[in-house]
């Protein structure tokens, strides 16, 4: 902070949008704080999305979200080089199962061309099966966007946060904003958490995802309602024979882009999501009915999908506001910038959202002078599953913890778990998202106990203080 102990900017929320905003601001001679209500970053909407870098053809560029999607897509290659998170441009296809769907496909193609999508292609049925042999013979045609891709969303957020921290940004977790007061004389926000802690900042950015409407009310700003939309998914094992080479979309409906078949960047397969409105911002339950619907829908496009390959199911919530993103300077509250309603394609747009918010803050009077020593790059993140046998032997010689395999499904070693904990990930989910331990076929059945012991050893926490994702999500209870 500066000498007065006041931050220049406080970013509220650390999902993929907040993390990109924080990392972008870290390039300037200002002091930035990030306030996250969860026990770790990316624990909201960002932890349970499709992990797709969209192709830029689903939305008309009259919408802000379309323009930011197109810009954001083009930024991922450089970000991946700088931050070393899992990312791949595998391409996206939209599969039409009936001739009457081709009219919608042609509209998407035309829209993509108008949006400047590089290499977009209108395809016949045989061309679609050439691009993706796993497709059903019933596919009559479709669309191909080679610039689409896949990313591991939580590792993306963690890398952004690590970069921002290295460049001076301060992060506060378990910080649920409960009150905000504007001091007109000092022109400063006092932003208080429900546990009594407070941060002062000259500017505030509301990037609170599902809770952006509640944060806006706390600041006395615009009144709007975030409507959660639940999406349920199946996750399939790496050994499934149904894994496609490219992301497969159905022809979209008026409500959603449909239920997809997604080859994740780490080798598993996602099928989903559904799109069901809910009133409960914490409702991440799954239902047999919806999951059956997901599998049936996916098998229309990829017939080899099998229930036998399913290793888990989960649900995520999207913060639906209006048809477009709401990113603007507040008209009611001073020195507040709203970044709300960031639903799909929010992940793809997020790097561009960071740029857009930075530019808006400058128009609000924030002095942005570049740091001459700003370092955009992180070191190579070593993953044991990617090492050759000889390279792995060298790591073990340096540190025997590399030789202790904790998660057999995902080949995660003790050294990698320790790194996650030392970077501040003290929950089971935090360790899981950082390392992929607990994400394999057994879903933590064999490694959870070992991970708990490592967290206890590294942090001094007792076994009954270990949580799945913070708060009351205790894993083990103390003896009475």
Order of alpha helices (4+ residues) and beta strands (2+ residues): beta-alpha-beta-beta-alpha-beta-beta-alpha-beta-alpha-beta-beta-alpha-beta-beta-beta-beta-alpha-beta-beta-beta-beta-beta-alpha-beta-beta-beta-alpha-alpha-beta-beta-alpha-alpha-alpha
